[in-house]
Amino acid sequence: MHSACPQDTEISVTLLNEPDYVKITCDWLDKQGIKYTNEQMKYFKIKGGQAYKAFDMPIPADFSSATFFLCAAAILKAI
């Protein structure tokens, strides 16, 4: 296991268009046991020196991942 960053990481959010994606990320950080602070989705601080663990778990798909296949189908149909 390797830490992602030895120092703390701070993120200030000025414009959040997709809060659900941030919530998904926070959920995965929680599952990994990563310590961070979340101040009303406007400021995040992730403690440095933490290790991410490998896992074997299905990752749910969302609409944005499906668009690649929809675009490919549309392009192939147009050819």
mmCIF file of the N, C-alpha and C atoms, coordinates in Angstrom:
data_MODEL
# 
_entry.id   MODEL 
# 
loop_
_atom_site.group_PDB 
_atom_site.id 
_atom_site.type_symbol 
_atom_site.label_atom_id 
_atom_site.label_alt_id 
_atom_site.label_comp_id 
_atom_site.label_asym_id 
_atom_site.label_entity_id 
_atom_site.label_seq_id 
_atom_site.pdbx_PDB_ins_code 
_atom_site.Cartn_x 
_atom_site.Cartn_y 
_atom_site.Cartn_z 
_atom_site.occupancy 
_atom_site.B_iso_or_equiv 
_atom_site.pdbx_formal_charge 
_atom_site.auth_seq_id 
_atom_site.auth_comp_id 
_atom_site.auth_asym_id 
_atom_site.auth_atom_id 
_atom_site.pdbx_PDB_model_num 
ATOM 1   N N  . MET A 1 1  ? 0.840   -1.183 0.000   1.00 0.00 ? 1  MET A N  1 
ATOM 2   C CA . MET A 1 1  ? 0.000   0.000  0.000   1.00 0.00 ? 1  MET A CA 1 
ATOM 3   C C  . MET A 1 1  ? 0.885   1.246  0.000   1.00 0.00 ? 1  MET A C  1 
ATOM 4   N N  . HIS A 1 2  ? 0.483   2.215  -0.775  1.00 0.00 ? 2  HIS A N  1 
ATOM 5   C CA . HIS A 1 2  ? 1.205   3.482  -0.835  1.00 0.00 ? 2  HIS A CA 1 
ATOM 6   C C  . HIS A 1 2  ? 0.235   4.610  -0.557  1.00 0.00 ? 2  HIS A C  1 
ATOM 7   N N  . SER A 1 3  ? 0.739   5.626  0.117   1.00 0.00 ? 3  SER A N  1 
ATOM 8   C CA . SER A 1 3  ? -0.127  6.779  0.341   1.00 0.00 ? 3  SER A CA 1 
ATOM 9   C C  . SER A 1 3  ? -0.205  7.582  -0.943  1.00 0.00 ? 3  SER A C  1 
ATOM 10  N N  . ALA A 1 4  ? -1.340  8.211  -1.155  1.00 0.00 ? 4  ALA A N  1 
ATOM 11  C CA . ALA A 1 4  ? -1.552  8.987  -2.370  1.00 0.00 ? 4  ALA A CA 1 
ATOM 12  C C  . ALA A 1 4  ? -0.775  10.297 -2.338  1.00 0.00 ? 4  ALA A C  1 
ATOM 13  N N  . CYS A 1 5  ? -0.645  10.877 -1.165  1.00 0.00 ? 5  CYS A N  1 
ATOM 14  C CA . CYS A 1 5  ? 0.021   12.164 -1.031  1.00 0.00 ? 5  CYS A CA 1 
ATOM 15  C C  . CYS A 1 5  ? 0.504   12.298 0.410   1.00 0.00 ? 5  CYS A C  1 
ATOM 16  N N  . PRO A 1 6  ? 1.769   12.608 0.622   1.00 0.00 ? 6  PRO A N  1 
ATOM 17  C CA . PRO A 1 6  ? 2.259   12.692 2.003   1.00 0.00 ? 6  PRO A CA 1 
ATOM 18  C C  . PRO A 1 6  ? 1.679   13.889 2.778   1.00 0.00 ? 6  PRO A C  1 
ATOM 19  N N  . GLN A 1 7  ? 1.351   14.980 2.097   1.00 0.00 ? 7  GLN A N  1 
ATOM 20  C CA . GLN A 1 7  ? 0.789   16.154 2.763   1.00 0.00 ? 7  GLN A CA 1 
ATOM 21  C C  . GLN A 1 7  ? -0.731  16.143 2.678   1.00 0.00 ? 7  GLN A C  1 
ATOM 22  N N  . ASP A 1 8  ? -1.343  16.964 3.519   1.00 0.00 ? 8  ASP A N  1 
ATOM 23  C CA . ASP A 1 8  ? -2.795  17.150 3.452   1.00 0.00 ? 8  ASP A CA 1 
ATOM 24  C C  . ASP A 1 8  ? -3.164  17.767 2.105   1.00 0.00 ? 8  ASP A C  1 
ATOM 25  N N  . THR A 1 9  ? -4.360  17.464 1.634   1.00 0.00 ? 9  THR A N  1 
ATOM 26  C CA . THR A 1 9  ? -4.889  18.056 0.407   1.00 0.00 ? 9  THR A CA 1 
ATOM 27  C C  . THR A 1 9  ? -6.108  18.884 0.771   1.00 0.00 ? 9  THR A C  1 
ATOM 28  N N  . GLU A 1 10 ? -6.157  20.123 0.303   1.00 0.00 ? 10 GLU A N  1 
ATOM 29  C CA . GLU A 1 10 ? -7.288  21.009 0.553   1.00 0.00 ? 10 GLU A CA 1 
ATOM 30  C C  . GLU A 1 10 ? -7.944  21.360 -0.771  1.00 0.00 ? 10 GLU A C  1 
ATOM 31  N N  . ILE A 1 11 ? -9.273  21.271 -0.781  1.00 0.00 ? 11 ILE A N  1 
ATOM 32  C CA . ILE A 1 11 ? -10.035 21.575 -1.994  1.00 0.00 ? 11 ILE A CA 1 
ATOM 33  C C  . ILE A 1 11 ? -11.115 22.590 -1.639  1.00 0.00 ? 11 ILE A C  1 
ATOM 34  N N  . SER A 1 12 ? -11.086 23.736 -2.296  1.00 0.00 ? 12 SER A N  1 
ATOM 35  C CA . SER A 1 12 ? -12.135 24.745 -2.150  1.00 0.00 ? 12 SER A CA 1 
ATOM 36  C C  . SER A 1 12 ? -13.011 24.683 -3.389  1.00 0.00 ? 12 SER A C  1 
ATOM 37  N N  . VAL A 1 13 ? -14.302 24.492 -3.185  1.00 0.00 ? 13 VAL A N  1 
ATOM 38  C CA . VAL A 1 13 ? -15.242 24.357 -4.291  1.00 0.00 ? 13 VAL A CA 1 
ATOM 39  C C  . VAL A 1 13 ? -15.934 25.697 -4.507  1.00 0.00 ? 13 VAL A C  1 
ATOM 40  N N  . THR A 1 14 ? -15.740 26.262 -5.690  1.00 0.00 ? 14 THR A N  1 
ATOM 41  C CA . THR A 1 14 ? -16.365 27.560 -5.978  1.00 0.00 ? 14 THR A CA 1 
ATOM 42  C C  . THR A 1 14 ? -17.702 27.401 -6.686  1.00 0.00 ? 14 THR A C  1 
ATOM 43  N N  . LEU A 1 15 ? -17.831 26.340 -7.503  1.00 0.00 ? 15 LEU A N  1 
ATOM 44  C CA . LEU A 1 15 ? -19.071 26.089 -8.224  1.00 0.00 ? 15 LEU A CA 1 
ATOM 45  C C  . LEU A 1 15 ? -19.253 24.578 -8.327  1.00 0.00 ? 15 LEU A C  1 
ATOM 46  N N  . LEU A 1 16 ? -20.306 24.074 -7.734  1.00 0.00 ? 16 LEU A N  1 
ATOM 47  C CA . LEU A 1 16 ? -20.547 22.630 -7.720  1.00 0.00 ? 16 LEU A CA 1 
ATOM 48  C C  . LEU A 1 16 ? -21.797 22.326 -8.533  1.00 0.00 ? 16 LEU A C  1 
ATOM 49  N N  . ASN A 1 17 ? -21.583 21.803 -9.748  1.00 0.00 ? 17 ASN A N  1 
ATOM 50  C CA . ASN A 1 17 ? -22.705 21.489 -10.629 1.00 0.00 ? 17 ASN A CA 1 
ATOM 51  C C  . ASN A 1 17 ? -23.260 20.094 -10.407 1.00 0.00 ? 17 ASN A C  1 
ATOM 52  N N  . GLU A 1 18 ? -22.435 19.170 -9.924  1.00 0.00 ? 18 GLU A N  1 
ATOM 53  C CA . GLU A 1 18 ? -22.834 17.769 -9.777  1.00 0.00 ? 18 GLU A CA 1 
ATOM 54  C C  . GLU A 1 18 ? -22.553 17.270 -8.363  1.00 0.00 ? 18 GLU A C  1 
ATOM 55  N N  . PRO A 1 19 ? -23.327 17.694 -7.374  1.00 0.00 ? 19 PRO A N  1 
ATOM 56  C CA . PRO A 1 19 ? -23.056 17.268 -5.992  1.00 0.00 ? 19 PRO A CA 1 
ATOM 57  C C  . PRO A 1 19 ? -23.155 15.761 -5.790  1.00 0.00 ? 19 PRO A C  1 
ATOM 58  N N  . ASP A 1 20 ? -23.967 15.075 -6.590  1.00 0.00 ? 20 ASP A N  1 
ATOM 59  C CA . ASP A 1 20 ? -24.096 13.629 -6.424  1.00 0.00 ? 20 ASP A CA 1 
ATOM 60  C C  . ASP A 1 20 ? -22.777 12.908 -6.702  1.00 0.00 ? 20 ASP A C  1 
ATOM 61  N N  . TYR A 1 21 ? -21.985 13.395 -7.657  1.00 0.00 ? 21 TYR A N  1 
ATOM 62  C CA . TYR A 1 21 ? -20.698 12.775 -7.934  1.00 0.00 ? 21 TYR A CA 1 
ATOM 63  C C  . TYR A 1 21 ? -19.744 12.974 -6.756  1.00 0.00 ? 21 TYR A C  1 
ATOM 64  N N  . VAL A 1 22 ? -19.802 14.113 -6.118  1.00 0.00 ? 22 VAL A N  1 
ATOM 65  C CA . VAL A 1 22 ? -18.970 14.361 -4.941  1.00 0.00 ? 22 VAL A CA 1 
ATOM 66  C C  . VAL A 1 22 ? -19.412 13.451 -3.798  1.00 0.00 ? 22 VAL A C  1 
ATOM 67  N N  . LYS A 1 23 ? -20.712 13.257 -3.634  1.00 0.00 ? 23 LYS A N  1 
ATOM 68  C CA . LYS A 1 23 ? -21.216 12.349 -2.607  1.00 0.00 ? 23 LYS A CA 1 
ATOM 69  C C  . LYS A 1 23 ? -20.749 10.915 -2.856  1.00 0.00 ? 23 LYS A C  1 
ATOM 70  N N  . ILE A 1 24 ? -20.735 10.496 -4.120  1.00 0.00 ? 24 ILE A N  1 
ATOM 71  C CA . ILE A 1 24 ? -20.245 9.157  -4.460  1.00 0.00 ? 24 ILE A CA 1 
ATOM 72  C C  . ILE A 1 24 ? -18.766 9.034  -4.086  1.00 0.00 ? 24 ILE A C  1 
ATOM 73  N N  . THR A 1 25 ? -17.984 10.053 -4.409  1.00 0.00 ? 25 THR A N  1 
ATOM 74  C CA . THR A 1 25 ? -16.562 10.040 -4.067  1.00 0.00 ? 25 THR A CA 1 
ATOM 75  C C  . THR A 1 25 ? -16.374 9.951  -2.559  1.00 0.00 ? 25 THR A C  1 
ATOM 76  N N  . CYS A 1 26 ? -17.139 10.734 -1.805  1.00 0.00 ? 26 CYS A N  1 
ATOM 77  C CA . CYS A 1 26 ? -17.041 10.696 -0.340  1.00 0.00 ? 26 CYS A CA 1 
ATOM 78  C C  . CYS A 1 26 ? -17.426 9.320  0.194   1.00 0.00 ? 26 CYS A C  1 
ATOM 79  N N  . ASP A 1 27 ? -18.407 8.689  -0.421  1.00 0.00 ? 27 ASP A N  1 
ATOM 80  C CA . ASP A 1 27 ? -18.811 7.349  -0.012  1.00 0.00 ? 27 ASP A CA 1 
ATOM 81  C C  . ASP A 1 27 ? -17.662 6.359  -0.201  1.00 0.00 ? 27 ASP A C  1 
ATOM 82  N N  . TRP A 1 28 ? -16.965 6.456  -1.343  1.00 0.00 ? 28 TRP A N  1 
ATOM 83  C CA . TRP A 1 28 ? -15.826 5.568  -1.576  1.00 0.00 ? 28 TRP A CA 1 
ATOM 84  C C  . TRP A 1 28 ? -14.692 5.873  -0.606  1.00 0.00 ? 28 TRP A C  1 
ATOM 85  N N  . LEU A 1 29 ? -14.460 7.151  -0.305  1.00 0.00 ? 29 LEU A N  1 
ATOM 86  C CA . LEU A 1 29 ? -13.438 7.482  0.694   1.00 0.00 ? 29 LEU A CA 1 
ATOM 87  C C  . LEU A 1 29 ? -13.799 6.878  2.045   1.00 0.00 ? 29 LEU A C  1 
ATOM 88  N N  . ASP A 1 30 ? -15.079 6.945  2.413   1.00 0.00 ? 30 ASP A N  1 
ATOM 89  C CA . ASP A 1 30 ? -15.543 6.345  3.666   1.00 0.00 ? 30 ASP A CA 1 
ATOM 90  C C  . ASP A 1 30 ? -15.293 4.837  3.670   1.00 0.00 ? 30 ASP A C  1 
ATOM 91  N N  . LYS A 1 31 ? -15.606 4.169  2.571   1.00 0.00 ? 31 LYS A N  1 
ATOM 92  C CA . LYS A 1 31 ? -15.396 2.721  2.479   1.00 0.00 ? 31 LYS A CA 1 
ATOM 93  C C  . LYS A 1 31 ? -13.920 2.357  2.597   1.00 0.00 ? 31 LYS A C  1 
ATOM 94  N N  . GLN A 1 32 ? -13.049 3.269  2.166   1.00 0.00 ? 32 GLN A N  1 
ATOM 95  C CA . GLN A 1 32 ? -11.605 3.043  2.256   1.00 0.00 ? 32 GLN A CA 1 
ATOM 96  C C  . GLN A 1 32 ? -11.043 3.444  3.624   1.00 0.00 ? 32 GLN A C  1 
ATOM 97  N N  . GLY A 1 33 ? -11.864 4.058  4.456   1.00 0.00 ? 33 GLY A N  1 
ATOM 98  C CA . GLY A 1 33 ? -11.396 4.499  5.766   1.00 0.00 ? 33 GLY A CA 1 
ATOM 99  C C  . GLY A 1 33 ? -10.514 5.737  5.698   1.00 0.00 ? 33 GLY A C  1 
ATOM 100 N N  . ILE A 1 34 ? -10.664 6.514  4.626   1.00 0.00 ? 34 ILE A N  1 
ATOM 101 C CA . ILE A 1 34 ? -9.869  7.728  4.439   1.00 0.00 ? 34 ILE A CA 1 
ATOM 102 C C  . ILE A 1 34 ? -10.482 8.844  5.283   1.00 0.00 ? 34 ILE A C  1 
ATOM 103 N N  . LYS A 1 35 ? -9.646  9.503  6.066   1.00 0.00 ? 35 LYS A N  1 
ATOM 104 C CA . LYS A 1 35 ? -10.099 10.590 6.933   1.00 0.00 ? 35 LYS A CA 1 
ATOM 105 C C  . LYS A 1 35 ? -10.077 11.909 6.162   1.00 0.00 ? 35 LYS A C  1 
ATOM 106 N N  . TYR A 1 36 ? -11.191 12.621 6.229   1.00 0.00 ? 36 TYR A N  1 
ATOM 107 C CA . TYR A 1 36 ? -11.300 13.913 5.559   1.00 0.00 ? 36 TYR A CA 1 
ATOM 108 C C  . TYR A 1 36 ? -12.367 14.743 6.263   1.00 0.00 ? 36 TYR A C  1 
ATOM 109 N N  . THR A 1 37 ? -12.353 16.033 6.014   1.00 0.00 ? 37 THR A N  1 
ATOM 110 C CA . THR A 1 37 ? -13.423 16.903 6.496   1.00 0.00 ? 37 THR A CA 1 
ATOM 111 C C  . THR A 1 37 ? -14.179 17.434 5.291   1.00 0.00 ? 37 THR A C  1 
ATOM 112 N N  . ASN A 1 38 ? -15.468 17.604 5.480   1.00 0.00 ? 38 ASN A N  1 
ATOM 113 C CA . ASN A 1 38 ? -16.354 18.106 4.430   1.00 0.00 ? 38 ASN A CA 1 
ATOM 114 C C  . ASN A 1 38 ? -17.175 19.223 5.062   1.00 0.00 ? 38 ASN A C  1 
ATOM 115 N N  . GLU A 1 39 ? -16.903 20.436 4.641   1.00 0.00 ? 39 GLU A N  1 
ATOM 116 C CA . GLU A 1 39 ? -17.635 21.591 5.160   1.00 0.00 ? 39 GLU A CA 1 
ATOM 117 C C  . GLU A 1 39 ? -18.677 22.026 4.139   1.00 0.00 ? 39 GLU A C  1 
ATOM 118 N N  . GLN A 1 40 ? -19.864 21.439 4.240   1.00 0.00 ? 40 GLN A N  1 
ATOM 119 C CA . GLN A 1 40 ? -21.036 21.784 3.429   1.00 0.00 ? 40 GLN A CA 1 
ATOM 120 C C  . GLN A 1 40 ? -20.754 21.755 1.927   1.00 0.00 ? 40 GLN A C  1 
ATOM 121 N N  . MET A 1 41 ? -19.924 20.789 1.505   1.00 0.00 ? 41 MET A N  1 
ATOM 122 C CA . MET A 1 41 ? -19.598 20.600 0.086   1.00 0.00 ? 41 MET A CA 1 
ATOM 123 C C  . MET A 1 41 ? -18.911 21.833 -0.530  1.00 0.00 ? 41 MET A C  1 
ATOM 124 N N  . LYS A 1 42 ? -18.361 22.708 0.321   1.00 0.00 ? 42 LYS A N  1 
ATOM 125 C CA . LYS A 1 42 ? -17.681 23.900 -0.176  1.00 0.00 ? 42 LYS A CA 1 
ATOM 126 C C  . LYS A 1 42 ? -16.174 23.836 0.064   1.00 0.00 ? 42 LYS A C  1 
ATOM 127 N N  . TYR A 1 43 ? -15.771 23.021 1.034   1.00 0.00 ? 43 TYR A N  1 
ATOM 128 C CA . TYR A 1 43 ? -14.350 22.896 1.370   1.00 0.00 ? 43 TYR A CA 1 
ATOM 129 C C  . TYR A 1 43 ? -14.099 21.481 1.885   1.00 0.00 ? 43 TYR A C  1 
ATOM 130 N N  . PHE A 1 44 ? -13.055 20.867 1.362   1.00 0.00 ? 44 PHE A N  1 
ATOM 131 C CA . PHE A 1 44 ? -12.665 19.527 1.777   1.00 0.00 ? 44 PHE A CA 1 
ATOM 132 C C  . PHE A 1 44 ? -11.195 19.542 2.169   1.00 0.00 ? 44 PHE A C  1 
ATOM 133 N N  . LYS A 1 45 ? -10.870 18.776 3.189   1.00 0.00 ? 45 LYS A N  1 
ATOM 134 C CA . LYS A 1 45 ? -9.471  18.593 3.571   1.00 0.00 ? 45 LYS A CA 1 
ATOM 135 C C  . LYS A 1 45 ? -9.263  17.102 3.807   1.00 0.00 ? 45 LYS A C  1 
ATOM 136 N N  . ILE A 1 46 ? -8.320  16.528 3.067   1.00 0.00 ? 46 ILE A N  1 
ATOM 137 C CA . ILE A 1 46 ? -8.008  15.111 3.174   1.00 0.00 ? 46 ILE A CA 1 
ATOM 138 C C  . ILE A 1 46 ? -6.647  14.996 3.843   1.00 0.00 ? 46 ILE A C  1 
ATOM 139 N N  . LYS A 1 47 ? -6.599  14.255 4.950   1.00 0.00 ? 47 LYS A N  1 
ATOM 140 C CA . LYS A 1 47 ? -5.346  14.062 5.671   1.00 0.00 ? 47 LYS A CA 1 
ATOM 141 C C  . LYS A 1 47 ? -4.341  13.368 4.771   1.00 0.00 ? 47 LYS A C  1 
ATOM 142 N N  . GLY A 1 48 ? -3.110  13.842 4.791   1.00 0.00 ? 48 GLY A N  1 
ATOM 143 C CA . GLY A 1 48 ? -2.048  13.223 4.018   1.00 0.00 ? 48 GLY A CA 1 
ATOM 144 C C  . GLY A 1 48 ? -1.553  11.939 4.668   1.00 0.00 ? 48 GLY A C  1 
ATOM 145 N N  . GLY A 1 49 ? -0.761  11.198 3.916   1.00 0.00 ? 49 GLY A N  1 
ATOM 146 C CA . GLY A 1 49 ? -0.139  9.995  4.435   1.00 0.00 ? 49 GLY A CA 1 
ATOM 147 C C  . GLY A 1 49 ? -1.070  8.808  4.628   1.00 0.00 ? 49 GLY A C  1 
ATOM 148 N N  . GLN A 1 50 ? -2.251  8.852  4.060   1.00 0.00 ? 50 GLN A N  1 
ATOM 149 C CA . GLN A 1 50 ? -3.191  7.747  4.188   1.00 0.00 ? 50 GLN A CA 1 
ATOM 150 C C  . GLN A 1 50 ? -2.996  6.762  3.040   1.00 0.00 ? 50 GLN A C  1 
ATOM 151 N N  . ALA A 1 51 ? -3.321  5.510  3.289   1.00 0.00 ? 51 ALA A N  1 
ATOM 152 C CA . ALA A 1 51 ? -3.146  4.481  2.273   1.00 0.00 ? 51 ALA A CA 1 
ATOM 153 C C  . ALA A 1 51 ? -4.497  4.002  1.774   1.00 0.00 ? 51 ALA A C  1 
ATOM 154 N N  . TYR A 1 52 ? -4.601  3.839  0.469   1.00 0.00 ? 52 TYR A N  1 
ATOM 155 C CA . TYR A 1 52 ? -5.787  3.277  -0.150  1.00 0.00 ? 52 TYR A CA 1 
ATOM 156 C C  . TYR A 1 52 ? -5.557  1.779  -0.315  1.00 0.00 ? 52 TYR A C  1 
ATOM 157 N N  . LYS A 1 53 ? -6.567  1.012  -0.046  1.00 0.00 ? 53 LYS A N  1 
ATOM 158 C CA . LYS A 1 53 ? -6.467  -0.435 -0.121  1.00 0.00 ? 53 LYS A CA 1 
ATOM 159 C C  . LYS A 1 53 ? -7.142  -0.949 -1.388  1.00 0.00 ? 53 LYS A C  1 
ATOM 160 N N  . ALA A 1 54 ? -6.532  -1.983 -1.968  1.00 0.00 ? 54 ALA A N  1 
ATOM 161 C CA . ALA A 1 54 ? -7.161  -2.629 -3.121  1.00 0.00 ? 54 ALA A CA 1 
ATOM 162 C C  . ALA A 1 54 ? -8.450  -3.295 -2.660  1.00 0.00 ? 54 ALA A C  1 
ATOM 163 N N  . PHE A 1 55 ? -9.442  -3.367 -3.553  1.00 0.00 ? 55 PHE A N  1 
ATOM 164 C CA . PHE A 1 55 ? -10.705 -4.002 -3.200  1.00 0.00 ? 55 PHE A CA 1 
ATOM 165 C C  . PHE A 1 55 ? -11.284 -4.697 -4.424  1.00 0.00 ? 55 PHE A C  1 
ATOM 166 N N  . ASP A 1 56 ? -12.152 -5.623 -4.164  1.00 0.00 ? 56 ASP A N  1 
ATOM 167 C CA . ASP A 1 56 ? -12.843 -6.354 -5.216  1.00 0.00 ? 56 ASP A CA 1 
ATOM 168 C C  . ASP A 1 56 ? -14.330 -6.146 -4.979  1.00 0.00 ? 56 ASP A C  1 
ATOM 169 N N  . MET A 1 57 ? -14.888 -5.197 -5.693  1.00 0.00 ? 57 MET A N  1 
ATOM 170 C CA . MET A 1 57 ? -16.283 -4.821 -5.488  1.00 0.00 ? 57 MET A CA 1 
ATOM 171 C C  . MET A 1 57 ? -16.827 -4.269 -6.799  1.00 0.00 ? 57 MET A C  1 
ATOM 172 N N  . PRO A 1 58 ? -18.055 -4.618 -7.149  1.00 0.00 ? 58 PRO A N  1 
ATOM 173 C CA . PRO A 1 58 ? -18.618 -4.040 -8.389  1.00 0.00 ? 58 PRO A CA 1 
ATOM 174 C C  . PRO A 1 58 ? -18.810 -2.528 -8.251  1.00 0.00 ? 58 PRO A C  1 
ATOM 175 N N  . ILE A 1 59 ? -18.481 -1.828 -9.307  1.00 0.00 ? 59 ILE A N  1 
ATOM 176 C CA . ILE A 1 59 ? -18.668 -0.377 -9.359  1.00 0.00 ? 59 ILE A CA 1 
ATOM 177 C C  . ILE A 1 59 ? -19.933 -0.127 -10.175 1.00 0.00 ? 59 ILE A C  1 
ATOM 178 N N  . PRO A 1 60 ? -20.941 0.516  -9.582  1.00 0.00 ? 60 PRO A N  1 
ATOM 179 C CA . PRO A 1 60 ? -22.169 0.746  -10.342 1.00 0.00 ? 60 PRO A CA 1 
ATOM 180 C C  . PRO A 1 60 ? -21.938 1.720  -11.496 1.00 0.00 ? 60 PRO A C  1 
ATOM 181 N N  . ALA A 1 61 ? -22.610 1.459  -12.584 1.00 0.00 ? 61 ALA A N  1 
ATOM 182 C CA . ALA A 1 61 ? -22.529 2.344  -13.748 1.00 0.00 ? 61 ALA A CA 1 
ATOM 183 C C  . ALA A 1 61 ? -23.497 3.513  -13.559 1.00 0.00 ? 61 ALA A C  1 
ATOM 184 N N  . ASP A 1 62 ? -23.263 4.560  -14.306 1.00 0.00 ? 62 ASP A N  1 
ATOM 185 C CA . ASP A 1 62 ? -24.182 5.691  -14.310 1.00 0.00 ? 62 ASP A CA 1 
ATOM 186 C C  . ASP A 1 62 ? -24.394 6.122  -15.758 1.00 0.00 ? 62 ASP A C  1 
ATOM 187 N N  . PHE A 1 63 ? -25.233 7.103  -15.950 1.00 0.00 ? 63 PHE A N  1 
ATOM 188 C CA . PHE A 1 63 ? -25.575 7.523  -17.307 1.00 0.00 ? 63 PHE A CA 1 
ATOM 189 C C  . PHE A 1 63 ? -24.356 8.004  -18.077 1.00 0.00 ? 63 PHE A C  1 
ATOM 190 N N  . SER A 1 64 ? -23.443 8.713  -17.389 1.00 0.00 ? 64 SER A N  1 
ATOM 191 C CA . SER A 1 64 ? -22.289 9.250  -18.115 1.00 0.00 ? 64 SER A CA 1 
ATOM 192 C C  . SER A 1 64 ? -21.403 8.140  -18.662 1.00 0.00 ? 64 SER A C  1 
ATOM 193 N N  . SER A 1 65 ? -21.298 7.014  -17.966 1.00 0.00 ? 65 SER A N  1 
ATOM 194 C CA . SER A 1 65 ? -20.486 5.913  -18.497 1.00 0.00 ? 65 SER A CA 1 
ATOM 195 C C  . SER A 1 65 ? -21.202 5.207  -19.645 1.00 0.00 ? 65 SER A C  1 
ATOM 196 N N  . ALA A 1 66 ? -22.500 5.258  -19.675 1.00 0.00 ? 66 ALA A N  1 
ATOM 197 C CA . ALA A 1 66 ? -23.269 4.620  -20.756 1.00 0.00 ? 66 ALA A CA 1 
ATOM 198 C C  . ALA A 1 66 ? -23.218 5.443  -22.041 1.00 0.00 ? 66 ALA A C  1 
ATOM 199 N N  . THR A 1 67 ? -22.944 6.723  -21.950 1.00 0.00 ? 67 THR A N  1 
ATOM 200 C CA . THR A 1 67 ? -22.972 7.576  -23.136 1.00 0.00 ? 67 THR A CA 1 
ATOM 201 C C  . THR A 1 67 ? -21.930 7.190  -24.177 1.00 0.00 ? 67 THR A C  1 
ATOM 202 N N  . PHE A 1 68 ? -20.802 6.616  -23.738 1.00 0.00 ? 68 PHE A N  1 
ATOM 203 C CA . PHE A 1 68 ? -19.790 6.191  -24.704 1.00 0.00 ? 68 PHE A CA 1 
ATOM 204 C C  . PHE A 1 68 ? -20.367 5.169  -25.672 1.00 0.00 ? 68 PHE A C  1 
ATOM 205 N N  . PHE A 1 69 ? -21.106 4.207  -25.137 1.00 0.00 ? 69 PHE A N  1 
ATOM 206 C CA . PHE A 1 69 ? -21.687 3.174  -25.985 1.00 0.00 ? 69 PHE A CA 1 
ATOM 207 C C  . PHE A 1 69 ? -22.832 3.743  -26.839 1.00 0.00 ? 69 PHE A C  1 
ATOM 208 N N  . LEU A 1 70 ? -23.597 4.667  -26.288 1.00 0.00 ? 70 LEU A N  1 
ATOM 209 C CA . LEU A 1 70 ? -24.671 5.287  -27.062 1.00 0.00 ? 70 LEU A CA 1 
ATOM 210 C C  . LEU A 1 70 ? -24.101 6.110  -28.219 1.00 0.00 ? 70 LEU A C  1 
ATOM 211 N N  . CYS A 1 71 ? -23.031 6.835  -27.955 1.00 0.00 ? 71 CYS A N  1 
ATOM 212 C CA . CYS A 1 71 ? -22.390 7.623  -29.021 1.00 0.00 ? 71 CYS A CA 1 
ATOM 213 C C  . CYS A 1 71 ? -21.810 6.700  -30.091 1.00 0.00 ? 71 CYS A C  1 
ATOM 214 N N  . ALA A 1 72 ? -21.167 5.616  -29.679 1.00 0.00 ? 72 ALA A N  1 
ATOM 215 C CA . ALA A 1 72 ? -20.605 4.676  -30.656 1.00 0.00 ? 72 ALA A CA 1 
ATOM 216 C C  . ALA A 1 72 ? -21.700 4.094  -31.525 1.00 0.00 ? 72 ALA A C  1 
ATOM 217 N N  . ALA A 1 73 ? -22.815 3.749  -30.918 1.00 0.00 ? 73 ALA A N  1 
ATOM 218 C CA . ALA A 1 73 ? -23.940 3.213  -31.693 1.00 0.00 ? 73 ALA A CA 1 
ATOM 219 C C  . ALA A 1 73 ? -24.475 4.240  -32.673 1.00 0.00 ? 73 ALA A C  1 
ATOM 220 N N  . ALA A 1 74 ? -24.565 5.477  -32.237 1.00 0.00 ? 74 ALA A N  1 
ATOM 221 C CA . ALA A 1 74 ? -25.074 6.533  -33.118 1.00 0.00 ? 74 ALA A CA 1 
ATOM 222 C C  . ALA A 1 74 ? -24.118 6.779  -34.280 1.00 0.00 ? 74 ALA A C  1 
ATOM 223 N N  . ILE A 1 75 ? -22.823 6.762  -34.010 1.00 0.00 ? 75 ILE A N  1 
ATOM 224 C CA . ILE A 1 75 ? -21.836 6.987  -35.072 1.00 0.00 ? 75 ILE A CA 1 
ATOM 225 C C  . ILE A 1 75 ? -21.859 5.836  -36.061 1.00 0.00 ? 75 ILE A C  1 
ATOM 226 N N  . LEU A 1 76 ? -21.895 4.614  -35.560 1.00 0.00 ? 76 LEU A N  1 
ATOM 227 C CA . LEU A 1 76 ? -21.890 3.452  -36.463 1.00 0.00 ? 76 LEU A CA 1 
ATOM 228 C C  . LEU A 1 76 ? -23.152 3.381  -37.302 1.00 0.00 ? 76 LEU A C  1 
ATOM 229 N N  . LYS A 1 77 ? -24.262 3.808  -36.728 1.00 0.00 ? 77 LYS A N  1 
ATOM 230 C CA . LYS A 1 77 ? -25.524 3.781  -37.485 1.00 0.00 ? 77 LYS A CA 1 
ATOM 231 C C  . LYS A 1 77 ? -25.483 4.850  -38.596 1.00 0.00 ? 77 LYS A C  1 
ATOM 232 N N  . ALA A 1 78 ? -24.794 5.958  -38.327 1.00 0.00 ? 78 ALA A N  1 
ATOM 233 C CA . ALA A 1 78 ? -24.740 7.053  -39.302 1.00 0.00 ? 78 ALA A CA 1 
ATOM 234 C C  . ALA A 1 78 ? -23.803 6.736  -40.463 1.00 0.00 ? 78 ALA A C  1 
ATOM 235 N N  . ILE A 1 79 ? -22.914 5.781  -40.275 1.00 0.00 ? 79 ILE A N  1 
ATOM 236 C CA . ILE A 1 79 ? -21.928 5.477  -41.331 1.00 0.00 ? 79 ILE A CA 1 
ATOM 237 C C  . ILE A 1 79 ? -22.541 4.635  -42.426 1.00 0.00 ? 79 ILE A C  1 
# 
